[in-house]
Amino acid sequence: MGKRHEAIGIKQAIRFEWMQKAANLLLAGLDAKTIRQELHEFLVGRKGNGSEGERSDQTRTFVVNNLMKIWVTPDPELIPFRDASLAFLRENPSMALAVHWGMISAVYPFWFNVARQTGRLLALQDQVTQTQVVNRLKEQYGDRQTVSRYARFVIRSFVAWGALRDSEANGCYEKATPMSITESNLAILMLESALRAIPEGKGALRLILNNPSFFPFQMLSMTGDFISLHNERIEVIRYSLDDDLLKVVDGK
């Protein structure tokens, strides 16, 4: 596991349609340099709140760098996972939101952790505030000003993706209707994304399946034996009488 688990990385809101654009350019077979140029042109007049308008070169570059890192030039240990996610996306475009959620969680664990804290709070209450999420994140990342600022971008991204809804109160959010994950290969990819977002790269199957970072989804239940048959990048170890330990295996 590398430095990505300690870094925040996301410095602007990332909209779902921008993720789609990056993946589609990659699916079209374009090289990295061309994709970067296309993304810059695509984002010239698009802002993080969904409106049209000129944005600075710096803020646009932040987003382009994020999109490139997620889909085009991820860390070497994530490339097999990226390739598998891209192949699934090619065959199942209607399930793109879950695929993108998995990719961004693996590449930028800060997204995963914001989602985890949001999901934990929503399991206890109907609404969640930005302040509540940030306070929990500071316990993990420290009381840095950047944690508060960049968590806001991630939470606004959740709203833009349809995972959260704005409530009547400013800075307060409600859970949207969850998306059912019925395709087993997609569910396994999402489990792998969670494992890669965790520094240790491992976790009990039951806990990973019920990870609060998956709050926008209804996950498909499955056994460790089934997972090991369908994903060679995940090692399954008997954990207890009624649970298995999942561990990512790099180099596959």
N, C-alpha and C positions, 0 to 999 in steps of 0.2 A: 504494500500500500504506500502511496506517495504523499506528497504535500497537499494534494487536493482536499484531503479530509480536514486540514487545518485552515485552509484558505476560504474566503467568502466568495470572491470571484465575480458574483453577479452585481453589476453596478448600475443597471438600468432594468426597467420592466421588459420582460420578454413575452411577446404575444404569440399565441398558438399559430397564427397564420405565418408568422416569420419562421417558426420552426418548420412548418410545412414547405415554405419556399426553399430553405436550405436543404432539406431532405430531397425535394423534387429535383433540385439542381444536381445533387449527387446521383440520384437515380438516373438522370439523363446522361450520365457518364462524363460530365465536365470535370476538368482538373481543378485543383485547389485554387490556383491563381485566378482562373476565370470565375469560379464560384464567388471568391471574395469580391471581385469587381462587380459581379451581378448583384450581390447583396448590398453593396454600397449604393448602387443605382436604384435598387428597389426601395431602400430605406430613406432616400434623400428627403422625401416629402411625407414620411410616416412617423408619427409620434407614438410614444408608449401608451398614451391614453386612447389610442385608436383614431385620433383626429388627423387630418391632413395639415401639413405646415412644415416650414423649413426647420431643420434641427441642426445643431452645431456639428462640425466635423468630429469633435471629441466624443460627444454622446453617441453619434452614429458608429464611430469606431469601436466604442465599448460593446455595443450590441453585435456588430459584425464579428468581433473577436469571440464573443460568447457563442454565437451560432457556428462559427468555424470550429471551435473547440468541442462543441457538442457532437456535431455530425461529421465534419470533414477531417479534422486533425485531432482526434482524441488522444489521450495518453496511450502508449503502446499496449499496455495490458488490457485496455478497453476495446481494442480494435476487433477482436473476435466477437465480443458482445455487440458492438456497433454493427458489424456485418450481419449478424443474426437478426438484429432488430430491423435493419434496412430490408433484408430479404422478407421478413414477415410483413413489413409495411407495404412492400411492393405487391404482395398477394392479398393483403387485407387493408386497403386504404380507409375503410369505414371505421377501423379501430385505431386510427392515427393518434388520437388524444392520449390513450394509454401508452402507446409506444413512445411518444415524445416525453411523457411524464417519466417513464423509465430511463430514457437516455439522459435527460437533464439531471435526474436524481443521482445517477452513477457518476457523471462527469463533474457535477457541482453538488457535493453532499450538503452544502448549505441549504439548497432548495429542499432536499430530503428532510433536513432537520427542522426547517421552518414548517414543513408539512407535518412532521411528526408532532411538534408542539401544538400546532393548530388542531390536529386530529385528537390529541389527548384532551385538550380543553373542550372540544365539541362532544366528546364522549361523556362529559360531565355536565354540560350546559348547552342550551339551545343557541346561544350566541357567543362570539368570541371577539375581544377587542385587540387592536394592534398592540396596545401597551402590555396586555397579558402575554401575548406571544413573545414580544421583545424581552420582557423580564425573564422568561424561561430560557431564552436563547443566551442571555448574558451569563447565566449560570454555567453554560458550556463554553462560550467563546470569550468571556470576560466582558467587563463593562466598558466596551469601546463604542465611541460615537458611530463608527461605521456599521456596527451591528444593527443599531436602530434604523439608520438611513437605508441600508441595503435590504433589511428585512421588509421594509415598507414596499420596496420594488417587487419583492417576491410575492408578498400578499396581494398587491395590485395585479400581479400576473395571475394569481389564482382566480381572482375575480374575472379577469379578461378571458381566462380559459373556461369559465363557467363552473369552477370547482367551489367557489364561494359566491355569495350574493351580498351586495350592500344592504344593510338594514337602514331604518329611518335615522338612527343616530350616527353621526360622523365617526369614522374609525371603528365601527362595529359591524360584524359580519355574521351571516347565517350560512349554514351548510346547504348546498344545492342538492338536487336529487342525484343520488349516486349512479354511476354507470356500471352495469353488470358485466363482469368479465366471464364469459362463457367458453371462450376458446382456451384450451389447456396450454397450448404453446405460448400464448400471450401471457397467461398467468405465470408460467415458469420464467419467462423473460422478466416479468415484473419482480418476481422473487429474487432473481439474479441481480437486478438493479439495486434492490435493497441491500443485498449482501455486499455489493461493491461500494455502496455508500457508507457502510459500516467500516471503521478502521481495521477491525479484526478480520473482516471478510468472512465471518461465520455467525451462525445463530441457530437456535432451535426452530424447527419447522413451524411449530404451533405459534411461536412468537412472531416469526417473520410473516406468516399468513395474516396475522391479526395486527400487524404493525400499523399504528395510527397514521403513518405517512400515506397510507392508502385510503385515507378518508373519503376521497371523491369516488371510490370504486367499491363494488361488492365483489370480493375475491372468490374465486373458485377453489373449493377445498380439494386437496389431493394428498396422496401418500408419498413418502420418501422414495419408495421403490419406483413409483411412476415417474417421479422427477429424474431419477438416475438413468432411466431408460430413454429419456427424451432430451437430456442436456448433459453433454460430456464435460462441460465447464463447471458443473456443480458436483462435488463429492458428497455422498450421503453416508453418514456414520450413525449407527444405532446409538441413541442418546439415553434413552430410558425405555421402560417397558411399553410406554405409550407415546413416544416421541422420537424424532430423528434430529440429528445435527446436520445442518447444511453448511458447506464450506466451498468457496470459490477456488478453482484450480486454474492458475494462470498458465499460459503457454498452449492453451487448447482453443 
